Each structure stands twice: as C-alpha cells, then as structure tokens.
Amino acid sequence: MDLFNPEDVKKNIAAHEKWGNGHKLIAVHAYNGLAQMLKISWTPPTYINDKSLPFIPLEKEIDALVSGCSKKIAVSLQLLKETGMRIGEVWKLRWTDLDEENGTIRTKAEKHGNPRMFKVSPRLIGMLNSLPKKNNTYSATQT
C-alpha cells in the first residue's frame, strides 16, 4: 500500500472485510491526519458506524467473577456491581462513608458529578467489614 496515494489507501481500507465500519472510521480518521500533515489532498470515504448493544453478563456470571477473586478485588467488584460507582469513587471511599445502621454508602463527586448515596446489601457490608481497618480508606482500595 502506498500511503502517498489516497486512492490506494481507500481501496486498502475497504478491502478489510473483517473490519467493522467503526474500525474503518478510525483508519480513515488516522489517514486524514497524516494527509493533512503531508498536505495530501483526498476525499475521505464515508462509513456509518454499526451500532450494537453492549454485552451484559448474567448476574450469576458476575457473582462467579466476584467469588473467584481475592478479597480486596472482590469487595471492589461487589461495590461496582451494587452501586454502579466509578472506580475512582470506589478508590476514594472512607470508612466514614459507610452507614451500617441504614445500609448505605456515600460517595464523593468525581468528574464534576454530584455526591451520591447508595443502598447496599448486608453481604457487601459484611465483605467491607472483613477488610482490615489500617487507615481511613478501605483496604480494598489500597494497592
């Protein structure tokens, strides 16, 4: 393939039958940057990205993953599963964010979001309490 020949590049991108349109769009975008840098005139081909639903594992598959991990990772995964927190929110959790009496956990805002409160299961509270309390943060979030 001759990178200085835009028609050759177009044919090469189109010839990749295993590539989806999203992958082809990325290749077109990358070549577009190269063409601009080298001042190569070309008309990029148009691809419409194929939209598909994401893979969502069954709950029993998630539970199998959690049970197969080390204690620290299992607690983090269970937090993610039950609350939908961002991983950065999990890493910032403090013991004072856990309200065992009401079965809730509070999280501080991340990415300019809002602080939130989640109802969590007694199982998760038990998992959290099984961690050593070395400092203010959950040991699950310490590397």
SULJO-V387247 format. One record per backbone hydrogen bond with DSSP energy under -1.0 kcal/mol. CO is the residue of the C=O (numbers start at 1). NH is the residue of the N-H. E is the energy in kcal/mol with one decimal. If there is no record, write none. Layout:
CO/NH/E, CO/NH/E
This chain:
2/5/-1.8, 5/9/-1.9, 6/10/-2.6, 7/11/-2.3, 8/12/-2.2, 9/13/-2.6, 10/14/-2.5, 11/15/-1.8, 13/16/-1.0, 15/17/-1.6, 20/24/-2.1, 21/25/-2.4, 22/26/-1.7, 23/27/-2.0, 24/28/-2.5, 25/29/-2.5, 26/30/-2.5, 27/31/-2.6, 28/32/-2.5, 29/33/-1.7, 30/34/-1.9, 31/35/-3.2, 32/36/-2.2, 33/37/-2.2, 34/38/-2.6, 35/40/-3.1, 58/62/-1.9, 59/63/-2.7, 60/64/-1.9, 61/65/-1.9, 62/66/-2.6, 63/67/-2.6, 64/68/-1.2, 66/69/-1.2, 70/74/-3.1, 71/75/-2.1, 72/76/-1.7, 73/77/-2.8, 74/78/-2.5, 75/79/-2.3, 76/80/-2.3, 77/81/-2.6, 78/82/-2.7, 79/83/-2.2, 80/84/-1.9, 86/90/-1.8, 87/91/-2.4, 88/92/-1.1, 90/93/-1.3, 94/97/-1.8, 95/98/-1.4, 97/106/-2.2, 99/103/-1.2, 99/104/-2.0, 103/120/-3.0, 104/99/-3.0, 105/118/-2.6, 107/116/-1.5, 110/113/-1.1, 116/107/-2.8, 118/105/-2.1, 121/125/-2.0, 122/126/-2.5, 123/127/-2.3, 124/128/-2.7, 125/129/-2.5, 126/130/-1.1, 128/131/-1.5, 132/134/-1.2, 136/95/-2.9, 138/141/-1.4, 139/142/-1.3
